[in-house]
């Protein structure tokens, strides 16, 4: 892959051949990052433009983006480790390695469940902020005039994309996260009302994993909860009623 990049880049950018060895290595990494940023940006925007009824498609898009991002971070980690003796600024290289490894772990959480899809897509959208950062690095390697319209335009675009993709979504992401935690807490503290014929759970809220009262549930009090993983795709369900008929055999569940 690296050798092919060294063949393609001189054709696309003739000035590439004048770069030093470490600059050429950085260009290979920056080019891969630019392509990944474009994929993540376009994929995320298409996912955010979909409604709640298309959550299946959203999750498929998220899986593809996580795979692409994980592949880039993993390959770039290996690339930098293999070329550490050539690349300059050792402290910056170590920072990138830690960033990549933490990012690989973080994005895997996104595909463990299907809640807060928009928040997860916005998290992936942050990668779009790397687009003009890498373009700017490439221009600096080419000793581009910093007062030129091209360099200034890239710098302004870098600031704008950084603000829109990495700062602007943060309040919404925190709001949705807090709302999810509150809903989860409410769902875990459901009160049981015992009547002559059934136990009713009112205002049941879907909070990540749908709670089902099993045949082992004791009407006397503490519930033995099990989770119905097949319902992960559903969004928050408000005012759902789940009932257990204590007179049916060994307390079988009826919904």
C-alpha positions, -999 to +999 in steps of 0.1 A: +000+000+000+028+024+009+047+017-023+016+024-044+011+057-026+046+066-034+038+059-071+005+077-072+013+109-052+041+122-075+016+120-104-011+139-085+014+163-068+046+168-088+062+186-058+060+154-038+093+142-053+111+171-037+101+162-001+124+146+024+119+110+034+101+118+066+078+143+048+069+117+022+060+093+050+038+119+066+021+126+033+012+089+030-004+090+064-021+124+058-035+112+025-050+081+041-065+104+068-080+127+043-097+099+025-110+085+058-123+119+068-143+123+036-158+088+040-167+095+077-181+129+069-203+119+039-215+087+056-223+105+089-242+133+072-263+108+052-271+089+084-281+121+103-304+130+075-325+099+080-355+096+103-362+074+132-379+048+111-347+041+092-327+031+123-318-002+106-300+017+078-285+041+103-269+013+122-256-003+090-240+030+081-225+033+116-210-002+113-194+007+080-180+039+093-166+023+125-150-004+103-134+022+081-122+043+110-108+013+129-090+001+098-074+035+093-063+040+129-050+005+131-030+007+099-017+041+107-006+029+141+014+000+125+027+024+099+040+049+124+055+022+146+074+007+116+087+042+106+093+057+140+130+058+132+124+080+102+095+103+114+104+134+132+089+150+164+088+118+185+065+134+211+039+141+184+042+106+171+036+091+206+005+114+209-009+101+177-003+065+187-022+070+220-050+088+201-054+060+176-054+033+202-080+051+224-101+059+193-101+022+183-115+012+217-140+041+218-157+035+185-162-002+193-187+008+220-208+025+193-218-009+177-225-027+210-261-013+211-284+008+190-294+036+213-285+073+208-277+068+171-275+105+163-250+110+191-228+082+178-229+095+143-219+130+156-190+114+173-179+099+140-185+132+123-157+147+144-132+129+121-143+153+094-125+180+113-092+163+104-097+169+067-083+204+065-058+199+093-041+173+071-043+194+040-027+223+059+001+199+071+007+190+034+009+226+024+034+233+052+056+205+040+056+221+005+068+254+020+036+270+008+034+308+013+013+314+044+000+346+030-013+330-002-051+328-008-049+290-009-032+286+025-054+312+041-085+295+026-074+261+040-067+276+074-102+293+076-118+260+064-099+241+091-112+265+118-148+263+105-149+225+102-133+221+136-159+243+152-189+227+134-178+191+138-160+191+171-174+219+193-209+227+181-224+191+186-210+188+222-239+204+241-264+182+222-243+151+228-241+158+265-279+166+266-288+133+249-263+114+272-279+128+303-314+121+291-304+085+284-289+081+319-321+095+334-343+072+314-321+042+323-324+051+360-362+054+358-365+021+340-344+004+366-367+016+394-401+004+381-427+001+408-448-031+409-485-028+416-502-061+427-539-066+418-561-096+421-554-109+386-521-094+374-490-073+380-489-041+359-459-021+349-471+014+338-451+040+320-424+014+311-396+031+292-372+015+269-337+023+282-312+003+262-324-032+268-361-041+270-369-055+304-392-086+304-406-102+336-398-139+334-416-169+347-392-168+377-406-134+388-418-134+424-450-114+429-439-108+465-413-082+456-378-082+442-379-089+405-357-112+385-351-092+354-340-106+320-332-086+289-347-091+255-318-084+232-339-088+201-356-055+208-324-035+207-333-018+175-363+000+190-362+036+201-375+048+234-409+033+242-432+054+264-461+042+284-457+005+275-476-019+297-462-054+305-483-077+326-477-110+344-507-132+351-499-150+384-526-176+378-511-190+346-491-221+354-458-214+370-462-176+365-458-175+328-454-141+312-480-125+290-474-091+273 
